Amino acid sequence: RPVVDYLPEFTGQGKERVTVEQLLCHTAGFPQAPMAPPHWWERSTRIEQMRRWHLDWEPGSRFVYHATSAHWVLGELIERVSGHDYREYANREILDPLGLDAFRLGVAIEEQGDIETLSRVGEQPSREEREAVTGSSVEWPNMIDDSLLVLNEPDVRQLGVPGGGAVSNAADVALFYQALLHNTEALWSDQVLSDAVGRVRVDYPDPMTGVPANRGLGVVIAGEGPQVGFRGMGKTVSPAAFGHNGMGGQIAWADPGTGLSFCLLTSGLDVNPIRSARLGAAVNNRAGSCVAA
């Protein structure tokens, strides 16, 4: 259904054509829509900012990851449909029933003492590394991205930014993916859950990798073929594996073929994308091989 059916303010500039499914699949057409920290704090300000957004292309016609824009809309939709704050809803209706005490969206300032500080680590790729990977010594653009460091600020951690502002340890994230495998506590409709994580809805190319994005609802599905390694879960998972990766080498996935779930979290944001990619490939391949096919 169109987002505007639930959020009447989400109108103008063609946004009436955007559906909830397109938000979850990152095909909504506004990946760079601005929602910067000055607009985060008040719900009314966020909604007004959404109202001003325009489309960069026809919804449903391309895939580009909507790093924060789609998630803010999804947070507001949760509030409209449930009648509860999106953070309260996620914690009470999903994380608490699953017993995931370390996994939280929105952490009170007085409860932040055990959260690791994000920091940049490493150095950008050397000329020799670039040549070994690309065959060229052409200088790369600056790869240093400090955008996630705002999540170190106590008030931002307390806010609970959708699409990146949750905190957890790796064990709780892996257990969350077990819940997606087995529908622990029957939190979801079996039919809805299996369709969300088991059916590829979007196979447009991912502009970052050039391979089909293989998007389900909120997850990437591994699929088959020589390009499977580009989807972030390594080459030893089954085609049915689903998960998601993130900046700094973060990765989480579950594999219905083996029953495994896995998560790697790090507070060190590596500025060397070659090393980060190699680390991710190595740990995923080893984790995916823990159960014989």
C-alpha positions, 0 to 999 in steps of 0.5 A: 500500500502507498505510504500516504495511506498511513502518513497523509503528510507524505505527499507532493513531488510524486511521493504518493506513489511510494509504497511500504514495500519500496521503503523496505527494498530501498527502491523508493526513489529518495536515497539522499533525502535529507534528514540531518541531526538538526531534524532528528529530535522532534517528531513534528520536525521530522514529518515536515522534513519528509513532506519537503522531500522530492523523488530522484527517480520513479519509485520501484525502478532502481535500487540504491540503499536509502541509508537513513531516509527510508528508515525514518519513514518506517519509524513513523509508520510504526508509530502511526499503525501501532500507536506507540513510539517506534523505539518502545515498540521495537524493544517491547514487542520484539526484543524483550520477548526474545530475551535480547537484553543487550539489543536496544534501540534508544538507550538512556544516557545513564545506561550507556556505560558499557557501550563501546566508542566507535573510532576510525582505525587503519590507513587508506589502501597503499598504492601496492594494495590498489594495484593488486586489486584493480591493476591500477595505481590511480589515486582513490578518493578519500575513503574516510567517513566520519558520519557514524561517529555521531552515534558516539554522542550520548543524546544520539544513542538515547534517540535511537536513530532508525537504520543504524542507531541500535546497540547490541553485542554480537551474540544478541544479533545472532540470536535475533537471526535465529528468531527469524529462522524459527519464528521464536515466540511466534512474533510474526505471521509464518507466511509473512516472515517466510516471504520477507526473508525467502523471496527476492523482490528486487534484482536491480544491480547494486551500484556499489557492487554491480551485481543484482541486489537480491533484496527481500524485505529488509534483508539481502538474500545470498542466491547462487552463482559466481557473484554470491560473494558480493552480497556480504555473506561469503561463499560458503552459505546456502543460496537461501541465507539472508542477512545484511552488512554495514559500514566498518565491517559489520555483518549478520546473517542466518542460513536456513540450509544449516541452521547457523546464524552469525554476527560480526560487530566491531567498534573500529571503522576501518578506513581501508575498504580492501582490508575490511572486505577481506576480513568480512569474506574470511570470517563469513566463509569460516562461519558458513563452514561450521556445519557440513553441507 
